[in-house]
Amino acid sequence: MPSASILMVPPTFFSVDYAINPWMNPNTAVDTALALTQWQGLKQTLSTQCHASVLEVPAVEGLPDMVFVANAAIIMPLLASGQKRVLLARFFNEERQGEEGYFQQWFEKQGYLVEKSPAHLPFEGAGEALAWNGFWFASYGQRAVREAHSWLAYYSGQPVISLELVDPKFYHLDVAFCPTDLGYVLYYPAAFSSDSLALLEVIIPPEKRLIVPQAEALQFACNAVSVGNHIVLPCDAPILSQQLEATGHTVHSVDYSEFIKAGGATKCSTLRLTL
């Protein structure tokens, strides 16, 4: 039996054509063949090593960041009737707003009830909100606004912990913070305001916190994919890997360098469909 169901979008049209985060430079060449190989390597690792079921949404020409499917939506708890629900993203940048209709169409075809917050409240899906121990941790300050968190609380029926991101290089929560299925949280403290960091460290007990050093965080080590006791990192991160292995995680490292040119990595390329 698959341990999780994960959504991905192939990098058919992936490129760096514009700059909407500090990692992107339109003058940077992307090796499209290598990008496809790296994406296939992630998919194979999830399927064969992590025993996940991988579903795909077709890529769309002209939407090069669609590969970063984590930003598309947040999967909501089931209704009492058992119906599946999703809170669709409201993209901050015009360059990505064209993705919304394609993702909405896919979810509706799969039988999801699609919920949407007001258009004036940007909030970028599971890039901005991650669940841990009955809470949603949700970010604001870079590509999302705090006011959107009330909609997440409303649709999910769960409390939301708002965290302010202050470093432009860590523009989404999922590049600085990752809850694991074993109940741990790995994070990069300097990405957060002092008040938000203090709040995070009050809620999450010390024995459940794994601090990611700066050098590894800047290689997107926090942008990891957790599936059961498995965790997939987009780089070699020896310090974090040692911490993960000491807490019962099985670590898999994949090369995801082409996608880091666009400011995304392994977690950005996946959307967990099963809670």
C-alpha positions as CSV (number, residue, x, y, z in Angstrom):
1,M,0.0,0.0,0.0
2,P,1.4,3.5,-0.8
3,S,2.3,5.5,2.3
4,A,1.2,8.8,0.8
5,S,-0.4,10.3,-2.3
6,I,1.7,13.1,-3.8
7,L,1.0,15.5,-6.7
8,M,3.7,16.6,-9.1
9,V,3.9,18.6,-12.4
10,P,6.6,17.6,-14.9
11,P,9.2,20.4,-15.8
12,T,8.2,20.3,-19.5
13,F,8.3,24.1,-19.8
14,F,10.5,24.9,-16.8
15,S,12.8,27.8,-17.3
16,V,13.9,31.0,-15.6
17,D,12.3,33.7,-17.7
18,Y,11.7,36.4,-15.0
19,A,12.7,37.2,-11.4
20,I,10.1,37.1,-8.7
21,N,12.5,36.0,-5.9
22,P,16.1,36.6,-5.1
23,W,17.3,33.3,-6.5
24,M,16.0,34.0,-10.0
25,N,18.0,35.6,-12.7
26,P,16.6,35.5,-16.3
27,N,20.2,35.5,-17.6
28,T,20.8,32.1,-15.9
29,A,20.6,29.2,-18.4
30,V,18.6,26.2,-17.3
31,D,19.7,22.8,-18.6
32,T,16.3,21.4,-19.4
33,A,17.5,17.9,-20.0
34,L,19.2,17.8,-16.6
35,A,16.1,19.4,-15.0
36,L,14.0,16.6,-16.3
37,T,16.5,14.0,-15.1
38,Q,16.5,15.5,-11.6
39,W,12.7,15.7,-11.5
40,Q,12.5,12.1,-12.6
41,G,15.0,11.2,-9.9
42,L,12.8,12.8,-7.2
43,K,9.7,11.1,-8.5
44,Q,11.5,7.7,-8.5
45,T,12.8,8.2,-5.0
46,L,9.3,9.1,-3.8
47,S,7.8,6.1,-5.5
48,T,10.4,3.4,-4.9
49,Q,12.2,4.4,-1.7
50,C,9.4,6.2,0.1
51,H,6.6,4.0,-1.3
52,A,4.4,7.0,-2.3
53,S,1.8,7.1,-5.0
54,V,2.6,10.0,-7.4
55,L,-0.1,11.7,-9.5
56,E,0.7,14.3,-12.2
57,V,-0.9,17.5,-13.5
58,P,0.2,18.3,-17.1
59,A,2.5,21.2,-17.5
60,V,1.3,24.2,-19.5
61,E,3.4,26.2,-21.9
62,G,4.0,29.8,-20.7
63,L,3.8,28.8,-17.0
64,P,7.4,27.8,-16.2
65,D,6.9,27.7,-12.4
66,M,4.0,25.4,-12.5
67,V,6.5,22.6,-11.6
68,F,6.5,24.1,-8.1
69,V,3.1,22.5,-7.4
70,A,3.3,23.0,-3.6
71,N,2.3,26.6,-4.1
72,A,-0.9,25.6,-5.9
73,A,-3.2,24.8,-3.0
74,I,-3.6,23.5,0.6
75,I,-5.4,20.2,1.1
76,M,-8.1,20.6,3.7
77,P,-9.6,18.1,6.2
78,L,-12.4,16.0,4.7
79,L,-16.0,17.2,5.3
80,A,-18.2,15.0,7.5
81,S,-19.7,13.6,4.3
82,G,-16.2,12.4,3.3
83,Q,-15.9,14.9,0.4
84,K,-12.4,16.0,-0.4
85,R,-11.6,19.8,-0.2
86,V,-8.8,22.1,-1.3
87,L,-8.0,25.7,-0.6
88,L,-6.8,27.1,-3.9
89,A,-3.8,29.5,-3.9
90,R,-4.0,33.2,-4.7
91,F,-0.6,33.9,-6.3
92,F,1.1,37.2,-5.4
93,N,2.9,37.6,-8.7
94,E,1.1,38.1,-12.0
95,E,3.6,35.7,-13.6
96,R,2.1,32.8,-11.7
97,Q,-1.6,33.8,-11.5
98,G,-2.3,31.9,-14.8
99,E,-1.7,28.6,-13.0
100,E,-4.8,29.0,-10.7
101,G,-7.4,28.0,-13.3
102,Y,-5.5,24.9,-14.5
103,F,-5.1,23.6,-10.9
104,Q,-8.7,24.4,-10.1
105,Q,-9.8,22.4,-13.1
106,W,-7.7,19.4,-12.1
107,F,-8.9,19.4,-8.6
108,E,-12.6,19.7,-9.6
109,K,-12.1,16.8,-12.1
110,Q,-10.8,14.7,-9.2
111,G,-13.9,15.4,-7.1
112,Y,-12.5,18.1,-4.8
113,L,-14.6,20.9,-3.4
114,V,-12.5,23.9,-4.3
115,E,-12.5,26.7,-1.7
116,K,-11.1,30.1,-2.5
117,S,-10.1,33.1,-0.3
118,P,-10.7,36.6,-1.6
119,A,-8.6,37.6,-4.6
120,H,-7.0,40.5,-2.7
121,L,-5.4,38.2,-0.1
122,P,-2.4,36.5,-1.7
123,F,-1.5,33.2,-0.1
124,E,0.6,30.6,-1.9
125,G,-0.7,27.2,-0.9
126,A,1.4,24.6,0.9
127,G,4.4,26.8,0.3
128,E,2.9,29.1,3.0
129,A,1.1,26.7,5.4
130,L,2.3,23.5,6.9
131,A,0.5,21.3,9.5
132,W,2.1,20.0,12.7
133,N,0.4,18.4,15.7
134,G,-3.1,19.9,15.1
135,F,-1.8,23.3,14.2
136,W,-1.3,25.1,10.9
137,F,2.0,27.1,10.8
138,A,1.4,29.8,8.2
139,S,3.8,32.5,6.9
140,Y,3.4,36.1,5.8
141,G,5.7,39.0,5.0
142,Q,7.1,38.0,1.6
143,R,4.5,36.5,-0.7
144,A,1.5,36.2,1.5
145,V,-0.5,38.5,3.9
146,R,-1.4,37.7,7.4
147,E,-5.1,38.4,6.8
148,A,-5.3,35.3,4.6
149,H,-4.6,33.2,7.7
150,S,-8.2,33.7,9.0
151,W,-9.5,32.0,5.8
152,L,-7.2,29.0,6.4
153,A,-8.5,28.8,10.0
154,Y,-12.1,29.1,8.7
155,Y,-11.9,26.4,6.1
156,S,-9.8,24.0,8.0
157,G,-11.4,24.4,11.5
158,Q,-7.9,24.3,13.0
159,P,-5.8,26.9,14.8
160,V,-3.3,28.9,12.7
161,I,0.1,30.0,14.1
162,S,1.2,33.1,12.1
163,L,4.9,33.4,11.4
164,E,6.6,36.4,9.8
165,L,9.3,35.8,7.3
166,V,12.0,38.5,7.2
167,D,14.7,37.2,4.9
168,P,13.8,37.6,1.2
169,K,15.8,34.5,0.3
170,F,13.4,32.5,2.5
171,Y,10.2,33.9,0.8
172,H,8.0,30.9,1.5
173,L,7.5,29.0,4.8
174,D,8.5,25.7,3.2
175,V,12.0,26.9,2.3
176,A,12.7,27.6,6.0
177,F,10.5,25.1,7.9
178,C,9.5,21.5,7.5
179,P,7.4,19.3,9.8
180,T,8.2,15.6,9.5
181,D,5.7,12.7,9.7
182,L,7.6,11.5,12.8
183,G,6.6,14.7,14.6
184,Y,9.8,16.7,14.4
185,V,10.3,20.1,12.8
186,L,13.4,21.2,11.0
187,Y,13.8,24.9,10.5
188,Y,16.2,27.8,9.9
189,P,15.8,30.4,12.7
190,A,17.2,33.4,10.9
191,A,14.3,33.3,8.4
192,F,11.8,34.5,11.0
193,S,11.3,37.6,12.9
194,S,12.3,37.5,16.6
195,D,8.7,37.4,17.8
196,S,7.7,34.7,15.4
197,L,10.8,32.6,16.2
198,A,10.0,32.9,19.9
199,L,6.4,31.8,19.3
200,L,7.5,28.8,17.2
201,E,9.9,27.7,19.9
202,V,7.3,28.0,22.6
203,I,4.8,25.8,20.7
204,I,7.3,23.2,19.5
205,P,9.2,21.5,22.4
206,P,13.0,21.6,22.2
207,E,13.3,17.8,21.7
208,K,11.2,18.1,18.5
209,R,13.2,20.9,17.0
210,L,16.0,20.3,14.5
211,I,17.9,23.5,13.7
212,V,19.3,23.7,10.1
213,P,22.6,25.6,9.8
214,Q,22.8,28.5,7.5
215,A,25.1,26.8,4.9
216,E,22.6,23.9,4.5
217,A,19.5,26.2,4.6
218,L,20.9,28.2,1.7
219,Q,21.1,24.9,-0.2
220,F,17.3,24.4,0.4
221,A,17.8,21.7,3.0
222,C,14.6,22.8,4.8
223,N,12.7,22.3,1.5
224,A,12.5,18.6,2.3
225,V,9.7,16.0,1.5
226,S,8.7,13.9,4.5
227,V,6.9,10.5,3.9
228,G,6.6,8.3,6.9
229,N,10.0,7.8,8.3
230,H,11.6,8.8,5.0
231,I,12.7,12.3,4.2
232,V,14.1,13.5,0.8
233,L,16.6,16.4,0.8
234,P,17.5,18.4,-2.4
235,C,21.2,18.5,-1.5
236,D,23.9,16.9,0.6
237,A,23.3,18.3,4.2
238,P,25.6,16.3,6.5
239,I,24.7,18.2,9.7
240,L,21.0,18.0,9.2
241,S,21.2,14.4,7.9
242,Q,22.9,13.4,11.1
243,Q,20.2,15.0,13.2
244,L,17.5,13.3,11.1
245,E,19.1,9.9,11.3
246,A,19.5,10.2,15.1
247,T,15.7,10.8,15.4
248,G,14.7,7.8,13.3
249,H,14.5,9.2,9.9
250,T,15.8,7.6,6.7
251,V,17.4,10.3,4.6
252,H,17.6,10.3,0.8
253,S,19.5,13.1,-0.9
254,V,18.8,14.0,-4.6
255,D,20.5,16.5,-6.8
256,Y,18.0,19.3,-7.5
257,S,20.4,22.1,-8.6
258,E,18.6,23.2,-11.7
259,F,15.4,24.0,-9.8
260,I,17.3,25.9,-7.1
261,K,18.1,28.4,-9.9
262,A,14.4,29.3,-9.7
263,G,14.2,29.4,-5.9
264,G,12.6,26.0,-5.5
265,A,13.5,22.5,-4.6
266,T,12.0,19.1,-3.6
267,K,9.2,20.2,-1.3
268,C,8.2,23.0,-3.7
269,S,7.9,20.3,-6.4
270,T,5.4,18.2,-4.5
271,L,1.9,18.6,-3.0
272,R,0.8,16.0,-0.4
273,L,-2.8,15.0,-1.1
274,T,-3.2,12.8,1.9
275,L,-3.2,14.4,5.3
